């Protein structure tokens, strides 16, 4: 095998490994990535040019870290969404998913030494979190504290039971 053939083969293997790595990362992160869009219930009063600029800066993809805990009688979902109020959320159980919608509004200004920092972020988001068991959405409860939304969903009485299967 010539040197050029060996280089081509090695580059091909490197590209395949890189592509497989991106695919694995995409599969693992797909559920965590959330789309933020501009606008919502109370968009600030701004000119068309300012609204367009804010939309370009604020709209995009972000990660809302979530954890799902499953125990004998309930499913607990914790979602990190700092900078919001408890009335900024819309929660629904649809099929086997907890759907969390909200609107994020962030205005922050601070001066540190000679630096003046101003940050603004506006946008609506939606995240569908798969539930491991069937839940009774009528008895669900939610609390928001210190930037963390915690939703408790009691399991239904007709939840799936573990059964032992003998292998023959």
URKA-V958099 format. One record per residue. N is the residue number from 1. PHI is phi in degrees with one decimal (NA if undefined). Layout:
N/PHI  N/PHI
//
This chain:
1/NA  2/-75.5  3/-61.6  4/-64.4  5/-63.9  6/-64.8  7/-62.8  8/-60.0  9/-62.2  10/-65.5  11/-65.2  12/-60.4  13/-64.5  14/-63.6  15/-63.7  16/-62.4  17/-64.3  18/-63.4  19/-62.5  20/-62.4  21/-63.6  22/-63.4  23/-62.8  24/-61.7  25/-61.0  26/-61.7  27/-62.6  28/-72.3  29/-94.6  30/-53.9  31/-70.8  32/-92.0  33/-79.7  34/-121.9  35/-89.2  36/-105.0  37/-122.1  38/-76.5  39/102.2  40/149.1  41/-64.4  42/-126.4  43/-68.8  44/-67.3  45/-77.0  46/-143.3  47/-72.4  48/-60.4  49/-65.9  50/-65.5  51/-63.1  52/-64.6  53/-64.6  54/-63.4  55/-62.7  56/-66.4  57/-78.9  58/-90.4  59/-76.0  60/159.2  61/-107.3  62/-148.8  63/-114.0  64/-105.7  65/-63.8  66/-136.5  67/-130.2  68/-122.3  69/-111.8  70/-126.2  71/-122.7  72/-61.2  73/-120.1  74/-154.7  75/-115.0  76/-117.2  77/-116.7  78/-115.9  79/-131.3  80/-85.4  81/-140.2  82/-69.2  83/82.4  84/-120.7  85/-108.3  86/-64.9  87/-87.1  88/-86.0  89/-109.1  90/-126.3  91/-113.7  92/-144.4  93/-102.8  94/-127.2  95/54.3  96/-107.5  97/-130.0  98/-96.4  99/-102.6  100/-112.4  101/-119.2  102/-167.4  103/-130.9  104/-104.8  105/-130.5  106/-130.0  107/-127.2  108/-139.8  109/-135.8  110/-153.8  111/-120.8  112/-125.6  113/61.6  114/-93.8  115/-101.3  116/-114.7  117/-111.2  118/-128.4  119/-128.2  120/-136.6  121/-144.3  122/-131.9  123/166.9  124/-99.5  125/-139.1  126/-146.4  127/-138.5  128/-105.5  129/-108.8  130/-65.3  131/-100.3  132/-75.6  133/-139.0  134/-73.8  135/-124.8  136/-96.9  137/-66.9  138/-67.4  139/-105.5  140/-71.3  141/-136.4  142/-140.6  143/-140.1  144/-126.1  145/-150.4  146/52.7  147/81.2  148/-120.0  149/-93.6  150/-120.5  151/-116.3  152/-108.8  153/-123.3  154/-65.0  155/-73.8  156/-75.5  157/-64.5  158/-92.8  159/-68.3  160/-65.9  161/-107.8  162/-77.4  163/-126.6  164/-96.0  165/-114.4  166/-86.7  167/-90.6  168/-111.0
//
